[in-house]
Amino acid sequence: FSLQELHGIFPWLVENIFGSLDGIIVGWNLRCLQGRTNPTEYSVALDFLDPSGPMMKLVYKLQAEEYRYDFPVSYLPGPVKASIQEQVLPECSLYHNKVQFPSSGGLGLNLALNPFEYYMFYFAISLITQKNSSITHHASPSNSAYFILVDTYLKCFLPTEGSVLPPPSSNPGGAIPSPTPRSPAVPFTSYGIHHTSLLKRHIAHQPSVNADPASQEIWRSETLLQIFVEMWLHHYSLEMYQKMQSPHVKLEVLHYRLSISSKHHGSPAQSSYQALHAYQESFKPTEEHVLVVRLLVKHLHAFSNSLKPEPLSPSTHSHTASPLEEFKRVVIPRFVQQKLYIFLQHCFGHWPLDASFRAVLEMWLSYLQPWRYAPEKPPQSSEPLPRTVSEKWAAFIQENLLMYTRLFVGFLNRALRTDLVSPKNALMVFRVAKVFAQPNLAEMILKGEQLFLEPELVIPHRQHRLFMTPTLSGSFFSSWPPTITDASFKVKSHVYSLEGQDFQYKQMFGPEVRNLVLKLAQLICQAQQTAKSISDHSAETLSSQSFFSWFRFTPSDMNGSYTGNDLDEIGQDSIKKTDEYLEKALEYLCQIFKLNEAQLTQMMMKCGTAQDENGKKQLPDCIESEDGLILTPLGRYQIINGLRRFEVQYQGDTELQPIRSYENATLVRLLFRLSSALNQKFADQMELLCSREDFIGRLCRYHLINPTLAQKTRYTPMLKDRTSHNYGPRISLRFLASYRTLGSLLMIYFIASWFCIGPVGCTFIVLFGYVFYAILMTFFFEGWKPHQH
C-alpha cells in the first residue's frame, strides 16, 4: 500500500488489535490469549507484534513521514487529564508540544502523537481499559501474549547488553528520524519545575538524526518507558497531587485560575470545586496489572545494574559515555521512583485483606532488592546462606528510604488485621521478615534514618526540592556542587520530594514502630497456638473415626459447636507450613529489631496459658459492665480469627433444638412425630419399667431418662406437663436422622442383602425401599393431619 493509504489504515488497525479506549471493542484480547489454549493465534500475534515484525515495520515506515495521530486527553490518567484541561502542563516531557485544541466542532483536547507513541499509548493503556474481558481462573496472567510482549519490548528497547537495535528501514543505508521539537500549540503554565528531557542535549536543535546518530538510540527507549510509567503508575488522588507541588507552583496555578475566573465572571471556588472532582479518579488496579508492573520493576533493575563501571578519570565521563549508559544511570530515580511509591501507597491502603495482596507484596520486595538483578551471582554452596547486602547498595537504600520504612509500617498495619493462622497470610509475613532480615540491610536502613534526622547545618531548607528538580537551563547529567553530594542532603531531598516539606517522619526503628512489631509478635504466638490446637483436634478426630465407629448408633453431640477454620479442610501439611512460616518470621523479626528474648518468652507463656486445665480455651477478652460482659477490640479479634470463643450450648429439650446441617430435615420431623406418639401411648409403661430396681430397671433408666431434663423437672414441676412434651422416661429417635447413622444403616443393609439374596435381589430391595420412602413422605407431609394420628 502507499503511505497515504497506510496512514488511514493505521488507527483502525491499532484499535482492532488493542481494543477501543472505552473498552467496548475488545480487539485481539491479548491479555487472555494463552499459548496452551490457542497456540496458533498466540504465535501469530507474537510474530506480528514483535519489535522486528510487520506491525513495527509499519510504525517506522509512517514515522519517517512524520505523520501525527490524535489521542483523546480524556482517556489519560486522572491527574494528567485534569491538569491538561486546566492548561497546566504536566512535568513529564512526553506531553510537551503535543497538546492541541480541538478543531471547530471538536469535543475535547487531543495529543498529537507520532506513530510510535500512538502505538505504545494504545498498547499500554489496554491493560487498564480492557478490564471487562473474561479471564479464566486456571490461566496464569504471566503466560498471556500481552505479558510476553511487554517483556519483549522491554528487552528490545531497554537492553541489558549491547545497544538498542536500529529500526528497520526501507531505504538502504537510511535511518528513521527521531521526532523533532515542535512549537507549542497551546500556551501552558508549568506544572512544577519539570525535568529536562534526556534527549535535550542530543536532538533539541537537530532537524535530522544524521547529525547525531546517538539520539536515535535513546528516543525510543525513553518514550517507551515514559508511556509505560504514565499509563500504569500515574494514578493518585487530589491530596497527593497537591502534596507533590512546590509552593510557588501552587501560587502560579492559583493566579491562573483567578485570571480565568475573572475573565468569565465566575467564582474561583467553582474552578477549585471542579478540579477536586476531576482529580478524584476511581483507580482499582487488578492483580494482572500489578504483575506487569513487577515485570517492569525487575527489568529496570537489571537494566540499571548493567551500567558499565565509571572510568578512572571523571573529566572524560561526559564525553565518552553513550546516551544509553547515561539513561541507565538515572532511569529509576528520574522516571520510576516517585510514581511507584505513590502506586504502592495506594495499594497498601486500598487492597483487600486477602491472599491476593501477595502480588503487590512481591512487586514491592522486588523493588527493594536491586542486588538480586545485579550481574554478579552469589557463590554456589551446598547450604543456602542468606546473602549479605553489599555496602555499595547503601546509596540506593538511602535515596529510597521511604520505600523501605514507610511501606514497612504500612505492611505492619495490614498484618495486624489479617488472620495469621491462614498459611497464605503467614507466608506473606514470612517473606517480608526474611527480606528485611538480610545481613547488613537493617543497619543500612538505620544509617539512612540517622542521616535524615541529622540537623541541617549548611544546606538551606528551601533547597530540598531543587535537588530532584534541576532548572530548565541545566542538564540532568551536569555535575552538582560539592555540598549537594552530601549523603544527608540526598536522603532529605528524597523524603521531602515524595512527602512534602511538612512531613512528620516515623522512624522504622523508633519506639512506636517497635510496639507494632511487638503486637505482631504476640499475634504470631497466638496464631501458632491456634494452629497447634487445630492440628491436635484434627488428629484426634482422625483417630476416632475408625471403621467400626461408623456403625455406632449413639446420638451425635448436638450441643457441641464447630471451632475449626479452613485449615481443617486444607490438611495437616498446610498446618505444618503455617507453623514453620510463623516460627521463621518471628525469628527474623527478632533479628531485625533486636527484640528481647525475655519479652518473647513471656508472650509465649501468656499464649500458652490461654488454655485451662481441661484443655479448653478461655473466654474472649472482655470487661464487666452493668449490662454484663462487653467485648474489647482484642476480644473481637480473638473471636473473628477463632482464637477464643464463648461456650454456647443449647439448654432446652434436645428433641426441639434447631435442625442441624448434618441431619435430614424430613426425617427429623417424621421421627419426632413418631417418638411423640410412642411416648404418649406408652408413658405409663415406661415409668413402671424405670421404677424397677432390677437389671431391666437400670437398663431402662440409662436409655430412657435424660439426666439434665430429669434434674429440671425435679425443681420445676410445671415442666411435667406431658400433654405438650414428655420430660420423663421417653424414647428418642432423632439420632436416626443423622447422615452418619443413615450411612451406617444403609451399609449394613446393603451388605446383609448382598450375602442373603445376591446382587440382583439387593438392587431390587434398595430400589423398592427408595420408592416406598418417597410414597411414605408424600403420605405424611401432603395428606396427614395431626388429629388423624
Secondary structure, 3 states (H helix, E strand, C coil): CCHHHHHHHHHHHHHHHHCCCCCCCCCCCCCCCECCCCHHHHHHHHHHCCCCCHHHHHHHHHHCCCCCEEEEHHHCCHHHHHHHHCCEECCCHHHCCCEECCCCCCCCCEEEECHHHHHHHHHHHHHHHCCCCCCCCCCCHHHEHHHHHHHHHHHHHCCCCCCCCCCCCCCCCCCCCCCCCCCCCCCCEECCCCCCCCCHHHHCCCCCHHHCCHHHHHHHHHHHHHHHHHHHHCCCCHHHHHHCCCHHHHHHHHHHHHHHHHHCCCCHHHHHHHHHHHHCCCCCCCHHHHHHHHHHHHHHHHHHHCCCCCCCCHHHHHHHCCHHHHHHHHHHHHHHHHHHHHHHHHHHHHCCCCHHHHHHHHHHHHHHCHHHHCCCCCCCCCCCCCCCCCHHHHHHHHHCHHHHHHHHHHHHHHHCCCCCCCHHHHHHHHHHHHHHCCCCHHHHHHHHHHHHHCCCCCCCHHHHHHHHCCCCCCCCCCCCCHHHHCHHHHHHHHHHHHHCCCCCCCCCCCHHHHHHHHHHHHHHHHHHHHHHHHHHHHHHHHHHCCCHHHHCCCCCCCCCCCCCCCHHHHCHHHHHHHHHHHHHHHHHHHHHHCCCHHHHHHHHHHHHCCECCCCCECCCCEEEECCEEEECHHHHHHHHCCCCCCCCCCCCCHHHCCCCCCECHHHHHHHHHHHHHHHHHCHHHHHHHHCCCCHHHHHHHHHHCCHHHHHHHHHCHHHHCCCCCCCCCCCCCHHHHEHHHHHHHHHHHHHHHHHHHHHHHHHHHHHHHHHHHHHHHHHHHHHCCHHHC
